[in-house]
Protein backbone atom coordinates (compact mmCIF):
# COMPACT_ATOMS: atom_id res chain seq x y z
CA UNK A 1 0.00 0.00 0.00
CA UNK A 2 1.42 3.40 -1.07
CA UNK A 3 0.82 5.06 2.31
CA UNK A 4 3.63 2.98 3.76
CA UNK A 5 6.07 3.17 0.83
CA UNK A 6 8.08 6.41 1.14
CA UNK A 7 9.67 6.00 -2.30
CA UNK A 8 6.20 6.27 -3.86
CA UNK A 9 5.89 9.75 -2.33
CA UNK A 10 9.03 11.30 -3.81
CA UNK A 11 7.20 13.45 -6.39
CA UNK A 12 4.81 14.62 -3.69
CA UNK A 13 7.84 15.52 -1.56
CA UNK A 14 9.46 17.48 -4.38
CA UNK A 15 6.25 19.42 -5.03
CA UNK A 16 5.78 20.10 -1.32
CA UNK A 17 9.33 21.31 -0.75
CA UNK A 18 9.18 23.58 -3.81
CA UNK A 19 5.84 25.08 -2.86
CA UNK A 20 6.84 25.54 0.79
CA UNK A 21 10.07 27.28 -0.21
CA UNK A 22 8.21 29.61 -2.58
CA UNK A 23 5.54 30.41 0.00
CA UNK A 24 8.16 31.05 2.69
CA UNK A 25 9.75 33.52 0.27
CA UNK A 26 6.38 35.20 -0.26
CA UNK A 27 6.02 35.61 3.48
CA UNK A 28 9.50 37.11 3.75
CA UNK A 29 8.56 39.64 1.05
CA UNK A 30 5.39 40.54 2.95
CA UNK A 31 7.40 40.94 6.14
CA UNK A 32 10.04 43.06 4.40
CA UNK A 33 7.50 45.38 2.79
CA UNK A 34 5.60 46.03 6.03
CA UNK A 35 8.31 45.49 8.64
CA UNK A 36 7.80 48.90 10.30
CA UNK A 37 4.05 48.34 10.72
CA UNK A 38 4.55 44.76 11.92
CA UNK A 39 7.12 45.80 14.52
CA UNK A 40 4.90 48.67 15.65
CA UNK A 41 2.03 46.35 16.60
CA UNK A 42 2.76 44.47 19.81
CA UNK A 43 2.59 40.68 19.50
CA UNK A 44 2.40 40.74 15.70
CA UNK A 45 6.04 39.68 15.18
CA UNK A 46 5.36 36.44 17.10
CA UNK A 47 2.26 35.85 15.02
CA UNK A 48 4.28 36.46 11.84
CA UNK A 49 6.81 33.90 13.06
CA UNK A 50 3.93 31.46 13.61
CA UNK A 51 2.94 31.90 9.97
CA UNK A 52 6.51 31.23 8.90
CA UNK A 53 6.51 27.99 10.92
CA UNK A 54 3.25 27.10 9.14
CA UNK A 55 5.28 27.05 5.88
CA UNK A 56 8.40 25.47 7.39
CA UNK A 57 6.54 22.41 8.71
CA UNK A 58 5.54 21.26 5.18
CA UNK A 59 9.06 22.06 3.98
CA UNK A 60 10.52 19.76 6.63
CA UNK A 61 7.88 17.05 6.11
CA UNK A 62 8.58 17.02 2.38
CA UNK A 63 12.33 16.94 2.97
CA UNK A 64 12.07 13.91 5.26
CA UNK A 65 10.06 12.06 2.62
CA UNK A 66 12.78 12.76 0.02
CA UNK A 67 15.64 11.14 1.94
CA UNK A 68 16.40 8.03 -0.09
CA UNK A 69 16.64 4.57 1.42
CA UNK A 70 15.81 5.42 5.01
CA UNK A 71 13.86 2.85 7.01
CA UNK A 72 10.12 3.43 7.29
CA UNK A 73 10.35 3.54 11.08
CA UNK A 74 12.97 6.30 10.96
CA UNK A 75 10.80 8.36 8.61
CA UNK A 76 7.90 7.77 10.99
CA UNK A 77 9.97 9.11 13.89
CA UNK A 78 11.00 12.16 11.86
CA UNK A 79 7.40 12.93 10.95
CA UNK A 80 6.27 12.34 14.53
CA UNK A 81 8.96 14.67 15.91
CA UNK A 82 8.23 17.33 13.28
CA UNK A 83 4.51 17.19 14.05
CA UNK A 84 5.03 17.50 17.79
CA UNK A 85 7.72 20.18 17.59
CA UNK A 86 5.90 22.17 14.89
CA UNK A 87 2.60 22.00 16.74
CA UNK A 88 4.18 23.05 20.02
CA UNK A 89 6.03 25.95 18.45
CA UNK A 90 3.01 27.18 16.46
CA UNK A 91 0.72 26.96 19.49
CA UNK A 92 3.25 28.84 21.59
CA UNK A 93 3.58 31.59 18.96
CA UNK A 94 -0.23 31.76 18.57
CA UNK A 95 -0.91 31.57 22.32
CA UNK A 96 -3.84 33.53 23.78
CA UNK A 97 -1.61 36.29 25.13
CA UNK A 98 -0.46 36.93 21.54
CA UNK A 99 -3.90 37.87 20.25
CA UNK A 100 -3.39 41.09 18.37
CA UNK A 101 -5.30 44.23 19.30
CA UNK A 102 -8.97 43.99 18.45
CA UNK A 103 -8.70 40.49 16.96
CA UNK A 104 -11.85 38.55 17.71
CA UNK A 105 -11.41 35.39 19.75
CA UNK A 106 -13.20 33.34 17.06
CA UNK A 107 -10.83 34.59 14.34
CA UNK A 108 -7.83 33.82 16.54
CA UNK A 109 -9.12 30.28 17.17
CA UNK A 110 -10.16 29.52 13.59
CA UNK A 111 -7.34 31.41 11.88
CA UNK A 112 -4.40 30.42 14.07
CA UNK A 113 -4.85 28.06 16.96
CA UNK A 114 -7.00 25.30 15.47
CA UNK A 115 -4.99 25.07 12.22
CA UNK A 116 -1.76 24.88 14.23
CA UNK A 117 -3.09 21.99 16.29
CA UNK A 118 -4.56 20.22 13.25
CA UNK A 119 -1.39 20.49 11.15
CA UNK A 120 0.74 19.22 14.01
CA UNK A 121 -1.75 16.49 14.84
CA UNK A 122 -1.96 15.25 11.25
CA UNK A 123 1.83 15.17 10.88
CA UNK A 124 2.07 13.30 14.19
CA UNK A 125 -0.59 10.84 13.01
CA UNK A 126 1.39 10.28 9.81
CA UNK A 127 4.49 9.42 11.81
CA UNK A 128 2.71 7.20 14.32
CA UNK A 129 0.74 5.25 11.70
CA UNK A 130 3.80 4.88 9.49
CA UNK A 131 5.67 3.32 12.40
CA UNK A 132 2.68 1.11 13.26
CA UNK A 133 2.24 0.01 9.66
CA UNK A 134 -1.50 0.68 9.61
CA UNK A 135 -3.89 3.59 10.03
CA UNK A 136 -3.03 5.70 6.99
CA UNK A 137 0.71 6.32 7.03
CA UNK A 138 1.86 9.06 4.71
CA UNK A 139 -1.67 9.85 3.59
CA UNK A 140 -2.01 11.97 6.76
CA UNK A 141 0.61 14.47 5.58
CA UNK A 142 -1.40 15.53 2.53
CA UNK A 143 -4.18 17.30 4.48
CA UNK A 144 -1.60 18.65 6.94
CA UNK A 145 0.25 20.31 4.08
CA UNK A 146 -2.90 21.67 2.42
CA UNK A 147 -4.12 23.17 5.72
CA UNK A 148 -0.67 24.60 6.48
CA UNK A 149 -0.45 26.24 3.04
CA UNK A 150 -3.98 27.66 3.22
CA UNK A 151 -3.48 29.01 6.75
CA UNK A 152 -0.05 30.41 5.93
CA UNK A 153 -1.38 32.13 2.81
CA UNK A 154 -4.13 33.83 4.80
CA UNK A 155 -1.50 34.99 7.30
CA UNK A 156 0.74 36.26 4.49
CA UNK A 157 -2.22 38.16 3.02
CA UNK A 158 -2.90 39.82 6.37
CA UNK A 159 0.76 40.78 6.74
CA UNK A 160 0.99 42.12 3.20
CA UNK A 161 -2.40 43.78 2.61
CA UNK A 162 -4.71 43.87 5.61
CA UNK A 163 -2.12 45.42 7.90
CA UNK A 164 -2.24 48.57 5.75
CA UNK A 165 -5.99 49.07 6.24
Phi, psi and omega in degrees: 000135188297336180293347182240013180241092184305325181298333179287348184256011185296318179294323176298318179297317179298314179298318181295313181297317179297315180294318181296321178294317179296317180291324175298320176297319177301316180295320178297323177296314179301317179295318181295318182294321186246027187300321181296316179293320181295315180290336181282341182260113181305141176078346181292324177301321177294321178294322177296321177296323177299322177293323177296318177298327179298332175271331182287325179302310176297325177301314180290317179302313179297322179295316178301318182297331184278350180291118186285143170072007180282148179298147180303320181294325178292316176300319177301317178295320179296316179294318178300311180296319179296318178298313182292314181293315179298315179298313180300316181293315180296318180294325178292317180291332179257024183298160183305324181289352178260011173299135186268127172041242184270013183302127179293144181302321180296316179297318179299316179295308185286325184272341185227302190290308182297313178300324178299314180293320182292314180299312178297319180295320179292319178295321177295318177298320178300313180295314183295317182285333175293318177296316182290334181084008175202157179109000176129323178058229185292345178298338179289336182284336180300307178293329177300316182290318179298315180294318179298315179296315181297314180294317179296322178294320176298316178298319178295321177299315179299316182289335181267318188247306188296331181295338181275352182280000000 
